[in-house]
Amino acid sequence: MRIVIIGGEAAGMSAAAKARRLAKDAEIVVYEASEVISFGACGLPYFVGDDFQDPGFMAEFSVEQFAAKGIEVKTGHRVSALDPNSQTITVEHNGDSFSDHYDRLMIATGAREAMPPIPGLQQQGVFGLRRMADGLALKAAVRDGRKQKAVVIGSGFIGLEVVEALVHQGKEVRLIELAERVIPDAFDSEITQHLETELREQGVSLHLGERVEALLGEGGVTGVRTNQGVYEADIVVVCTGVRPNTEFLAETGIKRLVNGAIEVDRQGRSSLPNVWSAGDCASVWHSVKQQQVYVPLATIANKLGRMVGENLAGAELEFPGTLGSAALKVLGLEAGRTGLSEKEAQQMGIDYRTVVIKDKCHTNYCSGQSDIHVKLVYEATSKRLLGGQILGRKGAVHRIDALAVAITMGVTTEQLGMLDFAYAPPFSRTWDVLNVAGNVAK
């Protein structure tokens, strides 16, 4: 059996490694368009912010290490076409092209930046942040002491992490967001208002509800023009979301979501025979929404990739589903979310209720006590938890993990109020903030 995997990052290499352990006699080949495999783009903002210096930390394994396991990895090879009838792919390398046959195929081509349709994006000093080369280039620019005015366009997870990195590097930072608040697709306003306050207090110039119209300059960026003003800039980082790398599949008839992501079932199978997919180019089953959604997270790519690897080897496992659990740090604050936001509950027509509380992260006689904010979304009648968001300066994100478990197991607000969380004065109060939130919910 010949297993071919297109894409050598998180999902693709997880699948290759798992398939190799189970299908010991199979031929396994991975085609990767770039020169880097097993790359974790999540580390890029922290690399730019000097949390670490060796970019190799973001690439977990090498081509040689996979070769030693019997997995052939071909970097610099871009797959440009797929013929599902003959079960062949067209591969381009160094100006030449050739065909390869598969018995089972996995598409793990990931996603790229969704650049806004504005002039000036190709100038020097304008960066995305998706590939290793992007991080190296941006870090080099940040180290140039002559470049002090930075503009970040887009306030999603990566955008906010880039803002923090640039603040740490001593830059004058401006954040421009088209929506009326930061990170609006992940968090509700009760949480984002605190992120916005933190950004402003740390010296970030925050522009909300503002549309970028052009990047100024002749060869090198000198400024940003919006519908509300013109701002100087010698570094511009565009963080306006991602788009699945699936254009090469347009003529195959494969089912895709509106944004181009490959639609797969809970086994990772696409609509084409003998073709699976996972990662940022594919959909994933949402365990609360009970439908396929697009959630481009590294955790999902690794988990679903591992499961697809087993299915490539002959298993028929089903993915239990995602809650879209995610976290971020913004300067002195940390925030996490899981399950449904209030906006998502509204869109689904669920009869829901919410509760928002402010409490303390631990007892007042231990140093470092600070506010912690919790929002719960739950069914009005059954009181079953549907989602939650937590923000604070200490202990917020790890508590979101407890909520993810609770939602997965069908816990109600009443049960949350009495759950037996660990207590010691440096870590919580005798009634943990999650207990309090559950007890306040009516």
C-alpha positions in Angstrom: 0.0 0.0 0.0 1.3 3.5 -0.9 0.2 6.3 1.4 0.9 9.8 0.1 0.5 12.9 2.4 0.4 16.4 1.0 1.8 18.8 3.6 4.5 18.3 6.2 3.4 20.3 9.1 1.4 19.4 12.3 -1.4 17.3 10.8 0.6 15.7 8.0 3.6 14.6 10.1 1.4 13.4 12.9 -0.5 11.2 10.4 2.7 10.0 8.8 4.2 9.0 12.2 1.1 7.2 13.3 0.6 5.4 10.0 4.2 4.2 10.0 3.8 2.6 13.4 0.6 0.7 12.4 1.2 0.0 8.7 4.7 -1.4 8.9 4.9 -2.6 5.3 3.3 0.5 3.6 5.2 3.0 1.5 4.8 6.4 3.0 5.8 9.6 1.2 5.2 13.2 2.3 5.3 16.2 -0.1 6.0 19.6 1.5 6.1 22.8 -0.5 8.4 24.6 1.8 11.9 23.6 3.1 10.7 23.1 6.7 8.6 20.3 8.3 7.0 19.8 11.6 6.8 23.5 12.0 4.7 25.2 14.7 3.7 28.7 13.7 2.3 29.3 17.1 5.8 30.1 18.3 6.4 32.9 15.8 5.2 35.9 17.9 7.2 34.7 20.9 10.3 34.3 18.7 9.8 37.9 17.4 9.4 39.1 21.0 12.7 37.4 22.0 11.2 34.8 24.3 13.7 32.5 22.6 16.4 32.9 20.0 16.8 29.5 18.2 14.1 29.3 15.4 14.8 25.5 15.3 12.7 25.2 18.4 9.7 25.7 16.2 10.5 22.7 14.0 10.3 19.6 16.1 11.7 17.0 13.7 13.9 16.9 10.6 13.7 15.1 7.3 16.5 12.8 8.3 14.7 11.8 11.5 11.6 10.8 9.6 13.7 9.0 7.0 15.2 6.9 9.8 11.6 5.8 10.6 10.9 4.8 7.0 9.0 7.9 6.0 10.2 9.6 2.8 9.8 13.4 3.1 10.3 15.5 0.0 10.7 19.2 0.8 10.4 21.9 -1.9 7.8 19.8 -3.7 4.5 21.5 -4.4 1.4 19.4 -5.4 -0.4 21.3 -8.0 -3.2 18.9 -9.1 -5.1 15.8 -8.0 -6.9 13.3 -10.3 -9.2 11.3 -8.1 -10.1 8.9 -11.0 -6.6 7.7 -11.6 -5.6 8.3 -8.0 -2.6 10.4 -9.0 -1.2 13.8 -8.1 1.0 16.2 -10.0 4.1 17.4 -8.2 6.2 20.4 -9.1 9.9 20.7 -8.1 12.6 23.0 -9.4 10.7 23.9 -12.5 9.9 20.3 -13.4 6.8 18.3 -12.8 6.0 14.6 -12.4 3.1 12.3 -11.4 2.8 10.0 -8.4 0.2 7.4 -7.6 -1.4 6.8 -4.2 -3.6 4.1 -2.7 -4.5 6.3 0.1 -4.1 10.1 0.2 -4.1 12.7 3.0 -4.4 16.4 2.2 -2.8 18.5 5.0 -1.9 21.6 3.1 -2.7 24.0 5.9 -3.6 27.6 5.4 -2.0 31.0 4.4 -2.7 34.6 5.4 -5.9 36.1 4.1 -4.4 39.4 2.9 -6.9 42.3 2.6 -7.4 43.8 -0.9 -5.5 47.0 -0.4 -2.6 48.5 -2.3 1.0 48.6 -1.0 1.1 45.1 0.5 4.2 44.1 -1.5 6.5 46.8 -0.1 9.5 46.2 2.1 8.6 46.5 5.8 5.2 44.7 5.3 5.0 41.3 6.9 2.7 38.4 7.4 3.4 35.8 10.1 2.7 32.3 9.0 6.0 30.7 7.9 9.4 30.4 9.4 10.7 32.9 6.8 8.1 35.4 8.0 9.4 35.2 11.5 13.0 35.5 10.6 12.3 38.6 8.4 10.1 40.3 11.0 12.6 39.7 13.8 15.4 41.2 11.7 13.3 44.3 11.1 12.4 44.6 14.7 16.0 44.5 15.7 16.7 47.5 13.4 16.8 50.4 15.9 15.8 52.9 13.1 12.4 51.2 12.8 10.3 52.4 15.8 6.7 52.9 14.5 4.9 49.6 14.1 1.3 49.0 12.9 -0.5 45.7 13.4 -3.6 45.2 11.2 -6.1 42.7 12.7 -6.7 41.8 16.3 -7.1 38.0 16.3 -5.0 35.7 18.3 -1.8 36.2 16.2 -2.4 40.0 15.9 -2.7 40.4 19.7 0.4 38.2 20.3 2.4 40.3 17.8 1.3 43.5 19.5 2.7 42.1 22.8 5.9 41.1 21.1 6.4 44.5 19.6 5.7 46.2 22.9 8.3 44.0 24.6 10.7 45.1 21.9 10.2 48.8 22.7 8.3 49.8 19.6 5.6 52.4 19.3 2.7 50.2 18.5 -0.6 50.9 16.8 -3.4 48.3 16.4 -6.0 48.7 13.7 -9.1 46.5 13.8 -12.1 46.7 11.4 -14.6 45.4 14.0 -15.8 47.5 16.9 -13.8 45.4 19.5 -10.7 43.2 19.6 -10.8 39.5 18.8 -14.5 39.5 18.3 -14.9 36.0 16.8 -13.5 34.3 19.8 -14.5 36.3 22.9 -17.6 38.2 24.0 -17.5 41.9 24.9 -17.4 41.3 28.7 -13.9 39.8 28.1 -12.6 41.9 25.3 -13.3 45.2 27.2 -10.6 44.2 29.6 -8.1 43.3 26.9 -8.7 46.7 25.3 -8.1 48.5 28.6 -4.8 46.6 29.1 -3.6 47.4 25.6 -4.3 51.1 26.1 -2.7 51.2 29.6 0.4 49.6 28.1 0.8 52.4 25.5 -0.8 50.7 22.5 -2.7 53.1 20.2 -6.0 51.2 19.6 -8.1 52.0 16.6 -11.4 50.1 16.5 -14.1 50.2 13.8 -11.4 51.5 11.4 -10.8 50.3 7.9 -7.3 50.2 6.3 -7.4 51.6 2.7 -3.8 51.5 1.6 -0.2 51.1 2.8 1.9 54.1 1.8 5.4 54.3 0.5 7.5 53.7 -2.7 9.3 50.4 -2.3 9.4 50.7 1.5 6.4 51.2 3.7 6.1 54.7 5.3 2.6 54.7 6.6 -1.0 53.4 6.7 -4.0 55.2 5.4 -7.4 54.3 6.8 -10.9 55.7 6.5 -10.2 57.9 9.5 -6.6 59.0 9.2 -3.0 58.5 8.1 -0.4 57.1 10.4 3.4 56.8 10.1 4.8 53.2 10.0 8.1 51.6 9.2 6.9 48.1 10.2 3.5 46.8 9.3 2.3 43.3 10.3 -0.9 42.0 8.6 -2.8 39.6 10.8 -6.2 39.5 9.1 -7.0 35.7 9.3 -6.1 32.7 7.2 -7.5 31.0 4.1 -7.2 27.2 3.5 -4.7 26.1 0.8 -7.1 24.2 -1.3 -7.3 26.0 -4.7 -5.5 23.2 -6.4 -8.5 21.0 -5.7 -11.0 23.2 -7.6 -11.5 20.8 -10.5 -11.7 17.6 -8.4 -15.3 18.0 -7.2 -14.3 17.6 -3.6 -16.8 19.0 -1.1 -15.6 22.2 0.6 -16.9 24.7 3.0 -17.7 28.3 1.9 -14.2 29.4 2.8 -12.6 26.6 0.8 -11.8 24.2 3.7 -12.2 20.5 2.8 -15.3 19.0 4.3 -14.5 15.8 6.1 -16.6 13.3 8.1 -15.7 12.4 11.7 -13.2 9.8 10.4 -11.4 12.6 8.4 -12.6 11.2 5.1 -13.3 13.7 2.3 -16.0 13.2 -0.4 -13.4 11.7 -2.7 -12.6 7.9 -2.4 -9.4 7.1 -0.5 -8.8 10.7 0.3 -8.6 12.0 3.9 -7.8 15.5 5.2 -7.0 17.3 8.5 -5.4 20.5 9.8 -6.0 24.1 8.8 -7.2 23.1 5.3 -10.0 21.0 6.6 -13.2 21.1 8.6 -13.6 19.5 12.1 -16.6 18.2 14.0 -17.8 20.5 16.8 -19.1 18.5 19.7 -21.6 21.2 20.9 -22.7 22.5 17.6 -23.0 19.0 16.2 -21.7 20.1 12.8 -18.6 20.5 10.7 -16.9 23.9 11.4 -13.6 25.6 10.5 -11.3 26.0 13.5 -7.7 26.4 12.5 -5.9 25.5 15.8 -2.7 23.5 16.3 -4.2 21.3 18.9 -6.9 20.1 16.5 -4.4 19.6 13.7 -2.3 17.4 15.8 -5.1 15.3 17.2 -7.1 14.9 14.0 -3.9 14.2 12.1 -2.9 11.4 14.5 -6.4 9.9 14.1 -6.3 10.1 10.3 -2.9 8.4 10.4 -4.5 5.4 12.1 -7.4 5.4 9.6 -4.9 5.5 6.7 -3.4 2.4 8.2 -6.8 0.7 8.1 -8.6 1.8 11.3 -12.0 3.4 11.4 -11.7 5.8 14.3 -14.1 8.8 14.8 -13.0 12.1 16.1 -15.0 13.0 19.3 -15.1 16.6 18.4 -13.7 20.0 19.3 -14.9 22.7 21.6 -12.7 25.3 20.0 -10.7 25.7 23.2 -8.1 28.4 22.9 -6.1 30.8 25.0 -3.9 33.9 24.6 -1.8 36.2 26.7 -2.0 40.0 26.1 0.7 41.8 28.1 -0.3 41.3 31.7 -3.6 39.5 31.0 -4.4 35.9 30.1 -7.7 34.7 28.6 -9.2 31.4 27.6 -12.4 30.3 25.9 -14.1 27.0 25.2 -17.4 25.8 23.7 -20.0 28.3 22.5 -19.8 32.1 22.8 -23.0 34.0 23.4 -23.0 35.1 19.8 -22.8 31.5 18.6 -25.6 30.4 20.9 -27.7 33.2 19.4 -26.9 32.1 15.9 -27.9 28.5 16.7 -31.3 29.7 18.1 -30.6 28.0 21.5 -32.7 29.0 24.5 -29.7 30.0 26.6 -28.7 32.1 29.6 -25.4 33.7 30.7 -23.8 34.7 33.9 -20.8 37.0 34.3 -18.9 37.4 37.6 -15.8 39.0 38.9 -14.0 37.4 41.8 -10.4 36.9 43.0 -7.8 34.4 41.8 -6.8 33.4 45.3 -6.9 34.5 49.0 -6.1 38.1 49.9 -3.4 37.2 52.4 -1.2 35.6 49.7 0.7 37.9 47.4 -0.4 38.5 43.9 -4.1 38.4 44.4 -5.9 39.9 41.4 -9.3 40.0 39.7 -10.6 37.1 37.6 -13.6 37.3 35.3 -15.8 34.4 34.3 -18.6 34.2 31.8 -20.7 31.0 31.4 -23.1 30.2 28.6 -25.7 27.5 29.5 -29.0 26.1 28.4 -31.9 27.9 30.1 -34.0 24.8 31.0 -31.4 22.0 31.7 -28.7 24.4 32.9 -26.2 22.3 30.9 -23.0 24.2 30.2 -22.4 25.2 26.6 -19.4 27.5 26.8 -17.2 29.6 29.0 -14.7 32.4 28.9 -12.2 33.4 31.6 -9.8 36.4 31.9 -7.4 37.4 34.6 -3.8 38.1 35.5 -3.2 34.7 37.1 -4.8 31.3 36.9 -7.4 32.1 34.2 -6.3 29.9 31.3 -5.8 26.7 33.3 -9.3 27.0 34.7 -10.7 27.0 31.1 -9.4 23.4 30.9 -11.7 22.5 33.7 -14.6 24.1 31.9 -13.7 22.1 28.7 -14.0 18.9 30.7 -17.2 20.0 32.2 -18.8 20.8 28.9 -17.6 17.6 27.4 -19.2 15.6 30.2 -22.5 17.4 30.2 -22.1 19.1 33.5 -24.8 21.6 34.7 -24.3 24.9 36.4 -25.5 23.4 39.7 -22.9 20.6 39.4 -20.2 23.1 38.6 -21.1 25.0 41.7 -20.3 22.0 43.9 -17.4 20.5 41.9 -14.5 19.5 44.2 -11.7 21.8 43.0 -8.4 21.8 44.8 -7.8 24.6 47.3 -4.8 26.2 48.9 -4.5 29.9 49.7 -1.9 30.6 46.9 -4.1 29.0 44.2 -7.7 29.8 44.9 -10.3 30.7 47.5 -12.2 28.1 49.4 -15.0 28.6 46.9 -13.2 28.7 43.6 -14.3 31.3 41.0 -15.8 28.5 38.9 -17.8 27.3 41.9 -19.1 30.8 42.4 -20.0 31.2 38.8 -22.0 28.0 38.8 -23.8 28.9 42.0 -24.7 32.4 40.7 -26.2 31.0 37.5 -30.0 30.8 37.7 
